[in-house]
């Protein structure tokens, strides 16, 4: 439920009194440590002391949970180096003329391994000093050596965040586990936005699980090609798409949750092969299972649950799609051919209460094959308890690959085991 602006203003004042914050964000910082090309400074904000990071991680370094960390500008992890982050660590991003973000370069690694009781949180410094806003900083970017389908096999990340792409589908960029990213997705210009978590040409030996992107200005999660697999992912209140893929992503996903905020949001899933060439190889052909997508009836009536377009392939099983003001599932003309070729499918899904804002929209668009599939349901309206799924009628994705957890339910959350409890941050 939305809290009032007045409530937040009072809360910020109380925090400011408690910690002694002034209106200015940072006081002068002094250098306390240099590790290779990384500079660590002591920065005081009110009565709190931060270890401020500037530059590049060129040798192994650990962010410990007993210090407050602050990113000032783009911080890069270089090839051959590993940035480790302890459970319970808080990493803040400065809010100034620099664009703060954390970028893992090709050949570099991150080992951010939180726990359910002590997740790692990346957020804006304005969460302590004023009122945080979507787009306060740039988020986490991981660049890998896995294949992408752009000409030449390489691309440069938005915002100068690194080159990605290669020929190693088994590439390993490290671990993100129990990691929360808030208020990211800074917009740098027209069609030049960062996201909450950007996975650029990331390989399948990278571990990404129990991750959340919350209140970003652009997409929560975006996949630019690669083969990375993602399990237990939550995307809440992001201003553009909750999950977005393009450039030939061909990984797996299971147990995904998306919920839109009533005041912002576009598609819960926006899926492309390539807007430049719908036949570019490798095709986007991910396999997803156990997804819950909850929309918001906002004022523009354009919200779509799943938009499959620009030649994307792939299969989605065991999804719940509801409350989107436009279509629940909409297939673009250049992806209809993938349905005909049986390289694009949606099965064992429950799609209901979409398109209620206008008689011209509905649960399905350009998707008669999905509408007529006997495994799909659109005439029932289950009562959802939070993100908990429907206890029966699911397809077992472990029959495709043993990476998938064997299930018999539809939706992202097992009715007998709520994996989202106790660690995610929720919508206000």
N, C-alpha and C positions, 0 to 999 in steps of 0.2 A: 504494500500500500504506500502511496506517495505521502511523505511528510511535508509539511508546509515550509515555505521559504523562511517564515518567521521562526519556526522551530530550529532550522539549521543556523540561522543567524545567532540565536541565543546560544546554541551549542558551540559555535565558533568563538563567541565572546568568552564563554566559560573556559574553553581550551586555552585561549590567549592569556587569560588571567592566570590559569594554572601553570603554564609553561613560560610565562613572561615574554610572549612574542610581541614584537612591534609590527608596524605596517610594512617595514622593509623586510625583504625575504632573507638576505644573508648579510652578515658582517664580513669584514676582511678575513681572508683565509691565509694561513701560513703553511708552508711545506713542511711535512713531518717525515716523509718517506718517499724514496724513489726506487722502483723495481723495474729494471729495464727501461722500457719506454712509457711506463705508467707512473704518473705522479699522484701521490696521495697527500691531501692537504687537510688541515684541521679547520673546519668551518663552524662558526657558532651562529645558531639561529635561536634567538631568545635565550633560554637557559639550557638548551640542548646542544651537545657537541656532535658534529658529524665528521666522518671520514669521507672527504670528497674525492672522487675519482675523475682524473682527466687523462686523456691520451689513449695508449694502446697497451694491452696485455700481451707482452712478448715472451713471457716465461710463466710457469705455473704460479697461480696465486689463489688464495682462499679468502672469501668474505665470511667472517665469523659472525655468529649471532649476538655477540656481546657488544657490538658497535653499531651505530646508525650510519648507513652508507648513503652517499649522495652522488648521483651521476650529473656531471656538468658538461653538456655537449655530447657528441657521439663518442662512446667508449667502445673500442674494437678489441676482440680477442683474435690474435693473429695465428697463422698456420703454425702448428707444432706446440701451441700453448693451450693449457686448460684452465678455465676459470671455474673453481669449485665454490659452492655456496651452501652453508650449513643450514640445517632445519631451523625454522623460526626466524630467519634473517629478514630484516626489512630494508629494502632498497628504495630510496626516494629519488625522484628526478627533479632537478632544478627547474624553476619557472623563470626564464630570463630570455635574452635575445638569442641565446644558443638553442638549438633543437637537441634535447637530450634523448638518447636511445642507447640500447645495448645491442651490438652487432657481433655475431660470431662469423668470422671469415672462413672461407673454404680451408679445410685442414685444421682449423681451430676447434676447440670443444668447450662445451659448458656442462658442468655437473651440478645442476641445481636440484638437489634431492631433499625435499621437505618430507614431512610426515602428516598424517591426518590431524594429529593434535598440534603440530607445529609447521603449518605451511609456510612457504617462502612468499613474501608479498612484495611486488613492485608497484609503486604508486607515485603520485605527484606530491611534492612538498607542500602544495597548497591544501592538502588534506589536514595539515597541521597549522597553517598560517592564515588561511582564509576559507573560501568555498571552492572545492575542486570542481573542475569542469572537464567534459570529454574533450580530448585533444590537447591536454596540458603538456603532453610529452609524446615521444615517438614509439615506445614499446620495445619488444624484443624481436630481433631479426636473426634468423639462422640461415646461413648460406652454405650449401653443400655441393658435392660433386656428382649428384645423381642426374640422370638425363632430363632435359627439357626439350620442348618441340619448337623452339625459335631457331631462325636461320643462324648457322654457325655453332649452335649448341651451347651458347653462353648468353647471359644477359646481365645488366646492371640493375641493382635494386633501387627502388624509388628513394629519393632523398640522399643519394650518395652513400648508401648503406652497404655496398659491397657487390662483387661479381659472383655469380652463381651458375651452376650447371656443369655437366661433365659426362663421363661415361661409366660411372661406378654406381649401380643401383644399390649396392650393399654398403654404401658410405656410412660412416658413423660420426655424427656431430655431437654426441654426448647424451645427456639425460635431462629432461624436464619432468619432474614428478612432484605433485602437490605444490604447484606454482600458481599464484594469482597475479594477474596483470590488470590494473585499474587505470581509467582515465587517460588512456593512450590514444593513438591514431591521429597524431598531429597532421593538419593539412598544410602542405608546403606550397601548393599552387594548384592550378587547374590540372586535374587528372594526376596529381602527384601527392598522394596521401600515404602516411604510414598506418599500420594496423596495431591491434593488440599484440598478436603473435603472428609473425610472418615466417613461413616455412618455404624457403626458396631453394629448389633443387636439392632437397634434403633426402638422404638415403634411408633405407629400411632398417639399418642397424642402429639408428638413433631411436631412443626411447622417449616417447611423449605420452604421458598418462596422468590422470588427475590434474588437469589444467583448466583454468578459468580465465576468460577475458570479459571484463565488466566495464560498462559505460565508456566505450571507445567512440571516437569521433567518426571512424571509418569502419572497417570490418573487424569482427572479433578475431577470427582465424582466417588467414588466407594462404592457400597452397599454390605456389608457382612451380608447377611441374614436380618432378621428384617421385620418390617411391615410399616416403615415410608413412608409417602406420600410427594412428592416434586412437587411444582408448580412454574413456572416461573424460569427456570434454564438455565444458559448460560455457555458453556464450549468452550473456544477459545484458539487455539494455543498450546494445551497440547501435550507433546512429545509421550505419549502412547495412551491410549483410552480416548475419551471424557467422556463417561459414561460406567461404568463396574459394573455388578452385579454377585453374586455367593452366595453359602451357603443358598439358599432358600429365597431370597428376594421376598416378596409378596405384596408390596405396590402399590400405584398408582403414576403416573406421568403425568403432563399435561403442555404444553407450554415449550418445551425444545428446545434449540438451540445449535448446535455444528458446529464449523468451524475450519478446520485444517489450520495450518501454512504450507507454501510451503516447509519448510525445515525440518519438523518433523511431526509425527503423525502416528497412526496405525489404529485402528477401531474407528468409531464414537460411536458405541455401541458394546460392547463385553459382551455376556450374557451366563452365565453358571448356571446349577444347582449345580453340584459339580464335580470337576475333579477326586476326589477319588471314588465317587459312584454316577453314573448318576441317580440312583433310590432313593437317600437319601431323607428322609422326614424331614421337609416340602419341597415340590417342590418350586423352583423359578417359580413364576407365576404372575409377575406384569402385570398391565394393563396400557398402555401408550396411550395418545392421543395428537395430535397436536405437531408434532416434525419436525424440519427442520435440516437436516444433510448435510453439504456442505464440500466436500473433497478437496484434493489438489493433483494434478498430480505430485507427487514427484518422485524421481529417482529410488526407489526400486520397484515401480509398485505393491505394496502389500496392499495398503490402501483399506479397506472394509467399506461400510456404516454401515451395521448391520450384525454382526456375531452371530448366534444363535447356541449354541453348548453344549456339555456335559449335555444333558438331560433337558435343560431349557424348561419350558413352558411359557405361557403368551400370551398377545394379544397387537398388536400395530395398532392403527387407525390414519388416517389423517396425515400421514407422507409424507415429501418430502425428497428424497434421491438422491443426484446428485454429479457428478464430482469426484468420487472415481476411482482410477486407476485400482483397481481390481473389484470384484463384488459389486453391490449395496447392495444386500441382499444374504447372504450365510448361508445355514443351514447345520450344521454338522450332520454326520450320526446318532448319538445318539439322536438328536433332531427331526429327520424326523418322528420318531415314535410318537412324540407329535402332529405333524400335523395330522397323521392318526387317533390319538385318539381324535382329535379336542380340545386339550388343548394348542395348539400353533397356532396362527393365525396372519395374516397381511392383513388388509383390508382398503379400501379407501385410498390407498397410490399412490403417483406419483413417479416413479423411472425412471430416465433418465440420459443419458450421463455418464454412468459408464462403466468401462472396456474398454475404448477407447485406452488404451495403448497397448493392446494385443488382437489378434483375439481369444485367448483361454479363455477370461473372458467376462462377460456380466452383465446385470442388475441383473439376478437371477441365483443362483446355488443351486442345490438340492432342488428346491422350485417350482416344476411344479404346485403345488396347488395354490401358490401365483400368479404365472405367468398366470394361467388360470382363476383366480378369476375375474369376470366381474366388480367388484368395483375398481380394481387396474388399473392404467394407466402407460404404458411404451412407448407409441408411440408418446406422445405429449411432447413438450419441452416448458414449460411456461417461460416467462421472469420474473426472480425474481428481485425484488427491495429490496436489502438488505436481511433481514430475513422475509419479508412480505410474507404471504401465498397466496393461490389461493382462490378466493372469494366464490366458490360454490363447491358442490359435497362431502361435509364432512359428516361424521357420528356423530350423537349427543351422546357423551359418558355419558351425564347425565341420559340417559335411563338405564345405568348400575348401577350408584350410584350417589347420589346427591352431593358427594364431587366434581365431575367434573363440570366445567362450561359448560353450554349448548352452542354449536357452530354449525355452518353450513359450516365452511371453512376448507381447508386442509393446513397444515403447522403450525408453532409455533406462528406466529404473525398475529393477526386480521388485515386485510387490512384497517379497519376503526379505529384501535387503536393500535399504536406501543408501547407496554409496555417496550421495550428495550431502548427507547430513554431517554436521559438526565441523565442516572445513570451508565450504564455499561462502562467499559474500553474496547477499541477496539484493534484489531490487529494493530501492527505498520505497 
